[in-house]
Amino acid sequence: MSSLLGVCLVSLVLFEALQSSALDSKCYFGLGLESGSITNDQITASANTSSPTSGRLNHDHGAWCFRSSDSIDEVFFSVDLGQVRLISGFQSQGPPQSKHGVEYLRYVGLRVALSLDGSSWRDCCGDLFYADDKSDSQGVISTHSFHRVETARYIRILASSGVRWVGHEEKCFRFEVLGCSLDDLSRRFQPEIHLMFNALPAGFLDIQWTKPEVEVANRERVFLESERFLAKLVTEEGQRPEITQFNLTTPGFISANPVFGAKYQVEITCVYQGFAINCGRYEKEAVLKAPSSCFLHVSPCSIADRIDFIRPHRFRATSLEDGSVVVKWTETRHGWRSPNMRLKVEDNGGNVIEEIGDSIQKVITLPNLQKTNDYKLVFTPYGPNIPNEVKEHTGTLVLMTKWNSTKDHHHSFVADVDFQSQIQWSGQIRSTWEPARAIMESKKANVYSEFEAQGYIISLRPLGGSVGSPVHFVESNSSMVLYMETSLPDQWGNLESECVSSGGHLVSLDHYYLEEALARNTNLSSYWSGGNICPNSPAPPDSMWSDGSAELSTNFAFNSGLDGGHCCIKVDIVEQPRSNSSSVWKGENCASYLHGICEYKVTDYLDEPVNLVGTAISPESINLTWSGAMKFWQPQEFMVVYCHVKSLSAASLPIRGNFCRYDSVKNQSFTIKSLQPFSEYNVSIIGRLPPFEKMVSAVGNARTHVEWIITPKGHLIVSWLKKIAKFEESDIVMLSLKHLDGNVSSNYTGTASEVRVTSLQLGGLYEFTLIAHPEPGLAFIAHKSELALPQRPELILLVKDILSRTKRDRWNPLDFKMALMIWFGWAKRQDIKTDT
């Protein structure tokens, strides 16, 4: 059953029952044995020691009796009810005192057989019914319920004479048959159903009802397992009643395009065991009570709750020789109908040029319009119950002049190209539209000309919300099969086309496990499958499924209802004990409105991270950025895994902390902190899109900050070694050096692992720019910084000596700390930049 959530609170309401208080669902009344409405010639027996006509309940002077020893076969008491009745059980009673005294005792097992024609009999109700007439009691009535309702004209109550039943040799009975009549005007029987009316914002009436329920013998309530329902939907809106009839296998239907504010009557007939039973007539007004935001299609009303009316689309405008313009249109398939549609024509200044109160003919002629002007066509639904704030639909009418050698032709078109977009479930949007045409027609001059637009500009912007979650999905190493509910109910053919437009088909139930998974996960009570066995089925000859899948199994219900008018296959969800759900297949009219489940088979569906770039922003941190290939669905979360590979410093520093670490992020950037200075890290960016298990990744190496080493000879060794994905240590780089004091520049070429610079000046201030891939067209700046050289060469020697010794010997953190303190302390006093 459909449901609504969100701001637009459209509630589920019960229909108002139009029925007399005399109608009731009780079906446990005596059918005429006791009252005598069943005549003597309608009562027979196979064996008896007394007249079978005495076997009436509460008969004062006799009973139907037989002796067990008289026959080895079953004996029976048979009643012709005169017409088909609903039977729910029977009552049994021992003989009256005039026949046997209170000491009479008997205990007999009885079974029941039923027939519609008196020739073909069927066993009823399984186990035996035990009739016990105890000693010292008399006239006690035992009620035997079938625990269901059966249809029959003839009933036989049978007792086995081959069994030595306990008690008196002569077994005596008085009976009454319990049930109800289908046409007894004095006691009008009608099963009880709870009928619910759900008005959907998209323009549907979702009408569902419970199984018919009756009260049977012993006042037990049971369901009629109807094999079919006949429903009639009637509205008095307009000049003549609109009547829509439904032949259904499930208790409910969806009706499209109702009239907003109209009163609807629903008449339900339950077909049970081949017989039609009146199940009631109900009435309700089709009105949605919702906030104005849902009529205006604005926040805070969610997109799913916005109320849609049928609107004009696929406009076609033609200029005529007298200067007037004929505008024609069709209507959208989905939405509420309004009693009337108001049309206004406005010019560029908002002035109303033309206003028509009842524009429902789908064609209008507009005279006296000015060439080269734009006009706005404003369509607004209106009627007695339609709020004033209903969203308007507008189209822009453009008038233009096209010149030729003799005279100008006045052309016009409406800027409506029937733009349609469908989601492709590998992660794209497919859009189609009709070409925009400007048309001029002159019947007198026999001239017709048109031209199409030369180009289109498409704007795509996200509106928020979600495309919905799959009902079920199955992933493998290289592909995925996705199962999605359709957003709106529709006819089988329209939903199959909708699925195809998004790259799939209605679901093929070619495996039992798939059907069970869909039954567990969907909230639908019925849905369209891809099965179609109609003469014009799109399925190939060797398959019933629209995608041509093999028929590995079938699951048609016993009363599937398949015939030439019900040859599209729907799936009914059937609740089973212990909260397990199952489903069965039934035939349905292909024009019925149901939701469907589409099946999409996709290979690539998750976008991979690309353009992974790592930028060292300090000796102990790297900023990572990446982007998506923008081909498929974008990951919603990323895991950044980074592992220390090696130290790149001239001094072999130890690894600090764990060898590998990871962090989870939502964005396409992340700063890794607390890293080993001047070291190489292996970085993996792993993208995921829950609930799917597939992961995509990008892998590269990133390195912390540039290291600068000054040799005692005055040479500067620049170790860049920043690498991400595609850069190797042997790649050629260029170091551009600019002496800021003398404004002198020089270029040096080397590799990513080392560029050696000579002829430096102690105490000088230099700007260094590292350029990766210095070839024309490929070069880009990889690093830029300033460096102030010290004025005392002995300090350089001290630092160099400590670095060399830490490389040769074991690590001595005290020596290294002392060197850093000397360097940075001296640099601070001299006000020298110490970025390195």
Phi, psi and omega in degrees: 000137180290153179216162181235138176230160173114199186290322183282098187274086177262109191273155174278125185233156177273142173294151172278121182283131176257082185214156180283150178294344179286341179288137174210170185256016180282134181221057179221031181271151175296137185262010169130355177292311182289319184284339181092359178293338169273119186281167182298323182287356175267001183243128177223168177211153181277331179206146181195153171253001175211170184294134177296337179291348175278356183275035177268143180302136178064022173295129189282334193240006180188182178201164173277127183228155173210161178254134181298330184279352185284337185208150176267352181266173174290147172247153184219155173247120189241140181229131170264113183283355177089331178200168180292129179236165168269123184244131182242354180165192176210167177241144178234152184210145177285183183288159176285169182296332179293341181262313179216148180284182184291345179283355183298140183218134170202150179221112189227140173266130183241149170232167187234139171234145184233155179208148175269334185236359180084357180247313181263122184245148176230142177291144181242131156075018167074250191292170177288153171256127185260123179257118186241117175245102187280154174295151180070014174223152183208142177079008181288132180259127175255132180256128182244111182269141173282348185062020175192182179243135178239150175259130179194157170255328183244140176228136174240132173253117189246144175229136179283125178268356178274003180249137177279086179289147184292142172115200184301146180302320180268122180262122185239141183219150164233134190235159164219141176263132183254142178167212180204163182257149179279342185224026179280107184290338181284337178221086190285109183273137174208120177302152180268126173231152174253108184260130184242144187236114182240115178270122184263140183302329183286354176104053178219151167253116178259105186248117182231156175213160180281167175301143177300136184237137179230159176257122186248192182307148186063020177058032177276141180258129182226161179263145169272116180278077184292136179275347181199154176231137173251119183241142177234123179252122187233133170230142182267006183294135179095189185285332180222151182297144172262126182237125175237129182248145182230136174247107196239151172256355178230156184281076177161160176203165176241129179248130184266154172057052176289160177277123182294125178089355181281155175269135182239140172248140177237125175249126184246129172241124179265126177262113185235121182050038176087358183244140181275129179236129178294121180249012169119162177231134189223156183221141176203151177269131183273087181226137174259122175262107188216159176299155181299332180298332179283336174278331182271350182062048179228166175295147011269010181287129181290159182300321182294336185260002182286135188273121184255134172253152172302133185228158176292144170204175186055056178291151173217121182245138180227127175276135179257166185295336180275005178093351178279167182232130175260125179246126176240156179204165169248189182234155176292155183283328187251150175132166175286145172270142174251148179302328181215163177229122180267135179241129173238141175247119182243146174273186183298334180272003181085006178283137181280116180272322183213143176219127182237127187282327184232081181261080181239010183270353178066021174204141180211143176251125183248112180268166167060038174268149184270134178295153180068010178259160172252141178230151178252127174262120184244115178254130181226123174293143174208157181178177186301325185251006184269125180297154180292336185273018178299140182298132176278155172244130184237150171225146181261121179263120183249125175253135182216166179242127176247123187270145167229194188289338186252309183205167180276145175252133182267110181252160177209151172208157176256131184284068175220113186246017179053057182290127180232140177230138178231140176282129170266127193281008165270359173110030176232170174241127178254124183241140177224157178200162176277147178293143176279124183237137171256132191231142171227137182221133175228108180289326182293316180270001181053050181241132174219126179215151177209156173215153185258158175296144183274344181193167183222145174247123182248127178250128181238123178220143180286142178254001184084187181080201186215153176276000178097159180260150179291148173292324183198153173209152179230120180254144170234187184295326188240356185205178179211145171248126188243138180239117186236137172286143175289150185288330182229153172287152178196177177288159186304311184297321180293320180289324175298318177296321178297316179296317181297321181296338178258012174093021182217204177214165166301149193297139173260118183268070184265005177219139181297320184296328178294314180299320179293320180295318178294321179296323180289324193262341182270154173261003180282144175272334176212151176206155176285135167258181178275008181284133179207116179242029176285160178303327180260027183299138176284354180290150176295163185300331184265016182209152174265353185264142185295336178266003177082013180298153178288149178270088182280335179201162175229158183216044181288140176292158179300319177253063188292337180074014180293128171198185184297334178265355181224071189240004168267140191264117173254162180244125176258129176277128182242122179287131179249162177302160177064029173065017175271139179256147174221184182206159177224159179260142176220154173279145180215153175299127185296342180273357178289154181262119175219158165290163176229166173240120180268147179245124182237128177253116183233148177261286177271126182216000180233125185290137180271144173293136178225174178054046178288120182232130176245127181240121178287122181251353174196170179298345185235015181212150179227132175264123180255136173226150177206171179222179178255157178287348177058043178246330187225193177300140181275136176301146178264345178210153180230145171249125179259113179250126181225132184233134177292129181258307181197160175269141184249000184286154173298334173260124182289099181274148180283161177282131178257136174078198183290153178292320179231145174220166179212156175219152177253135182222159177259333184265175182262042174200153181195141177253120177272129183240170178058046179264168175287129180300141177044062181225162178257137180234141170272125185242132174237131174252114184247120182259143178224153176229088180301144010268008183287152183268343184298142177232143175239154187211158170232137185235138176199174177249138179232149183229148180283192200303158176299142176250134179246127178234129179256125181276160178300339180277001179091011177273145176253122176254118180258115176258108182274289171055017170284127187220134174218115174067290194251002182258135179247164182294335181273358179298142181283133174230164177235135178252118178262121184246130180233119176280107188292331180290320182255359180054045180246133182244147176215150178245138179230140180251141178198202178251172180295338180275336182194134168234123183259126183245132181247172174059048174272156182252124178299138180082359181280156177249121186238150171247126182248133176234118176269129181242118178274147180049069186291000178295149179301134179089346182243345189291145171207151181285122181262332181198145179214131179199173176247151180218127176259121181278146180288160180264353184245109182296333181294332178292322177298317180297321181297313180295317180298320182295318180294318179297320180294319183292324178292335178283323181282315190258185176292157182294131177235097184297333181293316179297317182294321178295321179296318179298317180295321179295319179297312183296307184289328177295316179293319181296322180294321180293325182272359181057046179258139179294136184236044180299332184268000000 
